[in-house]
Amino acid sequence: MAYRRVSSLLSRSLSSSPVTSLLLLPQGRNSSCARGLHRFGTAVAVEEPIKPPVQVNQTQLLINGQFVDAASGKTFPTSDPRTGEVIASVAEGDKEDINRAVSAARKAFDEGPWPKMSPYERSKIIYRFADLLEKHKDELAALEVWDTGKPYEQVASAEIPTLVRLFRYYAGWADKIHGLTVPADGPHHVQVLHEPIGVAGQIIPWNFPLLMYVWKVGPALACGNTIVLKTAEQTPLSALYASQLFHEAGLPPGVLNVISGYGPTAGAALASHMDVDKLAFTGSTDTGKIVLELAARSNLKPVTLELGGKSPFIVCEDANVDRAVELAHFALFFNQGQCCCAGSRTFVHESVYDEFIEKAKARAMRRVVGDPFRKGVEQGPQIDLEQFEKVMNYIKAGIECGAILETGGERIGSKGYYIQPTVFTDVKDGMPIATDEIFGPVQSILKFRDVNEVIQRANATHYGLAAGVFTSDIDTANTLTRALRVGTVWVNCFDVFDAAIPFGGFKMSGHGREKGIYSLNNYLQVKAVVTPLKNPAWL
Ligand SMILES: NC(=O)c1ccc[n+]([C@@H]2O[C@H](COP(=O)([O-])OP(=O)(O)OC[C@H]3O[C@@H](n4cnc5c(N)ncnc54)[C@H](O)[C@@H]3O)[C@@H](O)[C@H]2O)c1
């Protein structure tokens, strides 16, 4: 996912010349290669990794305002996706640590001061935290890049500013949340109070550790809740660093507890905890089903789910092909293809198909892959060996199913998890690369004939997270935006994320919406208070 800043980076790249002059182009391209036989050489990824300009200072669990070891004393490694080498050993939270964190959050909720504090005081603490994030943006960006492998420029110029903006957005909400009075039949005064829901359990994935952190923590704290957050085991570092800053900003102990650890232990303990009042989960659809069941089998806590996707990106016949190619490329390859809303089914109208695929292939071959700390790099490594192997298996499946491998398809180097930007054409709807979430730099291009056909094919999936529509015809745009069964449609743009725009899925892409005014409802209880009136309701 990206943000306004990413879109502005993109608009810049759309209007500027291609990045062929940058270093780190994939080497060894053979211009005489026939379709399907292009090979990227060893390239940049094998160079000596750049030393990250930051130290890891915080690896313990955050419980009740203190950094502590896991009760078991266990640790687990977090690794550098550029090399697979260990960055740090991190305290491994499990059920007992979740219990400790939930009781700290419970006490902080029941006894205060956070939910009982004036909303303006809460707002000021969140604003102070946003200022501290800005002050420490370089360390934060470096930690995020080291732990995730995403390009430094993306994190520094898009993700951190978005993180700060989102916390300011939620700081602004804190003192504007209020209930209603409603008219009732008869002499009754009816107030509808919007109260914090209580202790929020939150589980986040590894693809956007800091942005998932603010999507969860921002609205929950603005509404006056307390939190136990379980980070992804692949990327525990940035949330610990940020949460330390939150306490420097004045967050009371116990309000935000952060547990690093694995899903089936720490995550499952949180989802099934009897004292957690609400669960918010972002991750895969399979794990979403598990946590929903755990929530139901324990205390029926309400659950919001932000899950996977297989989003269509539809290029219509009237499209400016150059712009469509660039946008479709961005929609898929951004963040190494590791986006829940990646435009991973590129539907192209038959009248522009041939031109589109030649240009899409050329664009993928120009993609700059390398050490994410190096300036100008567009694509770093995949997050870990498991994801790397998953993506490589999908590439193999694409070839075996008869799709045409236009470019890419191989690992770059022998260290770390770099994969060549890969483009398949002649993809058919039933192929695994057209049905499954690959979560990697693999573009699948499908041909279509008319709008009704592409609507039916685009909707023929269990997912419903997002879609891109590229057309200059207002009627086509209106038809598609209404017909597509997804939570977000981007028309002639993609990955435009803004604090105020709700995000979430139809169908098996999830329940509920994050960001915007809708995200507050996830963290509020509605209480009706009815008192008799001596006089009629309206005098
Ligand atoms: N819709 C969105 O907003 C959005 C955003 C980002 C990522 N995602 C999705 O996330 C997935 C990638 O992330 P991932 O591989 O980390 O997903 P994942 O489901 O494997 O893990 C997500 C989180 O769930 C935890 N978890 C795993 N098993 C668990 C269990 N049994 N009980 C409780 N918690 C458990 C993990 O430790 C991690 O913190 C993709 O499918 C992607 O589409 C969705």
The ligand as an SDF file (V2000), in Angstrom:
LIG
                    3D

 44 48  0  0  0  0  0  0  0  0999 V2000
   -6.1780   -5.9760    4.1820 N   0  0  0  0  0  0  0  0  0  0  0  0
   -5.1500   -5.3250    4.6960 C   0  0  0  0  0  0  0  0  0  0  0  0
   -5.2410   -4.1740    5.1180 O   0  0  0  0  0  0  0  0  0  0  0  0
   -3.8230   -6.0040    4.7760 C   0  0  0  0  0  0  0  0  0  0  0  0
   -2.6920   -5.2490    5.0370 C   0  0  0  0  0  0  0  0  0  0  0  0
   -1.4610   -5.8850    5.1080 C   0  0  0  0  0  0  0  0  0  0  0  0
   -1.3810   -7.2730    4.9240 C   0  0  0  0  0  0  0  0  0  0  0  0
   -2.4940   -7.9790    4.6780 N   0  0  0  0  0  0  0  0  0  0  0  0
   -2.4250   -9.4300    4.4340 C   0  0  0  0  0  0  0  0  0  0  0  0
   -1.4880  -10.0240    5.3120 O   0  0  0  0  0  0  0  0  0  0  0  0
   -0.9050  -11.1790    4.7150 C   0  0  0  0  0  0  0  0  0  0  0  0
    0.5990  -11.1330    4.8610 C   0  0  0  0  0  0  0  0  0  0  0  0
    0.9350  -11.0640    6.1700 O   0  0  0  0  0  0  0  0  0  0  0  0
    1.4180  -12.3440    7.0120 P   0  0  0  0  0  0  0  0  0  0  0  0
    2.0550  -13.3360    6.1240 O   0  0  0  0  0  0  0  0  0  0  0  0
    2.1790  -11.8060    8.1480 O   0  0  0  0  0  0  0  0  0  0  0  0
    0.0450  -12.9390    7.4680 O   0  0  0  0  0  0  0  0  0  0  0  0
   -0.1960  -13.9900    8.6230 P   0  0  0  0  0  0  0  0  0  0  0  0
   -1.6590  -14.2030    8.6570 O   0  0  0  0  0  0  0  0  0  0  0  0
    0.6840  -15.1490    8.5000 O   0  0  0  0  0  0  0  0  0  0  0  0
    0.2950  -13.2270    9.9400 O   0  0  0  0  0  0  0  0  0  0  0  0
   -0.2860  -12.0040   10.3520 C   0  0  0  0  0  0  0  0  0  0  0  0
   -0.1720  -11.9200   11.8550 C   0  0  0  0  0  0  0  0  0  0  0  0
   -0.9530  -12.9610   12.4220 O   0  0  0  0  0  0  0  0  0  0  0  0
   -0.1740  -13.6880   13.3620 C   0  0  0  0  0  0  0  0  0  0  0  0
   -0.6510  -15.0680   13.4080 N   0  0  0  0  0  0  0  0  0  0  0  0
   -0.2580  -16.1040   12.6400 C   0  0  0  0  0  0  0  0  0  0  0  0
   -0.9050  -17.2270   13.0270 N   0  0  0  0  0  0  0  0  0  0  0  0
   -1.7170  -16.8800   14.0500 C   0  0  0  0  0  0  0  0  0  0  0  0
   -2.6290  -17.6020   14.8780 C   0  0  0  0  0  0  0  0  0  0  0  0
   -2.8230  -18.9180   14.7380 N   0  0  0  0  0  0  0  0  0  0  0  0
   -3.3060  -16.9350   15.8290 N   0  0  0  0  0  0  0  0  0  0  0  0
   -3.1240  -15.6060   15.9870 C   0  0  0  0  0  0  0  0  0  0  0  0
   -2.2610  -14.8770   15.2580 N   0  0  0  0  0  0  0  0  0  0  0  0
   -1.5680  -15.5140   14.2840 C   0  0  0  0  0  0  0  0  0  0  0  0
    1.2520  -13.5270   12.8630 C   0  0  0  0  0  0  0  0  0  0  0  0
    2.1630  -13.7970   13.8900 O   0  0  0  0  0  0  0  0  0  0  0  0
    1.2510  -12.0820   12.3930 C   0  0  0  0  0  0  0  0  0  0  0  0
    1.4200  -11.2240   13.4990 O   0  0  0  0  0  0  0  0  0  0  0  0
   -1.3250  -11.1210    3.2780 C   0  0  0  0  0  0  0  0  0  0  0  0
   -2.3440  -12.0570    3.0550 O   0  0  0  0  0  0  0  0  0  0  0  0
   -1.8520   -9.7150    3.1080 C   0  0  0  0  0  0  0  0  0  0  0  0
   -2.7830   -9.5650    2.0880 O   0  0  0  0  0  0  0  0  0  0  0  0
   -3.7160   -7.3750    4.6070 C   0  0  0  0  0  0  0  0  0  0  0  0
  1  2  1  0
  2  3  2  0
  2  4  1  0
  4  5  1  0
  4 44  2  0
  5  6  2  0
  6  7  1  0
  7  8  2  0
  8  9  1  0
  8 44  1  0
  9 10  1  0
  9 42  1  0
 10 11  1  0
 11 12  1  0
 11 40  1  0
 12 13  1  0
 13 14  1  0
 14 15  2  0
 14 16  1  0
 14 17  1  0
 17 18  1  0
 18 19  2  0
 18 20  1  0
 18 21  1  0
 21 22  1  0
 22 23  1  0
 23 24  1  0
 23 38  1  0
 24 25  1  0
 25 26  1  0
 25 36  1  0
 26 27  1  0
 26 35  1  0
 27 28  2  0
 28 29  1  0
 29 30  1  0
 29 35  2  0
 30 31  1  0
 30 32  2  0
 32 33  1  0
 33 34  2  0
 34 35  1  0
 36 37  1  0
 36 38  1  0
 38 39  1  0
 40 41  1  0
 40 42  1  0
 42 43  1  0
M  CHG  2   8   1  16  -1
M  END
$$$$
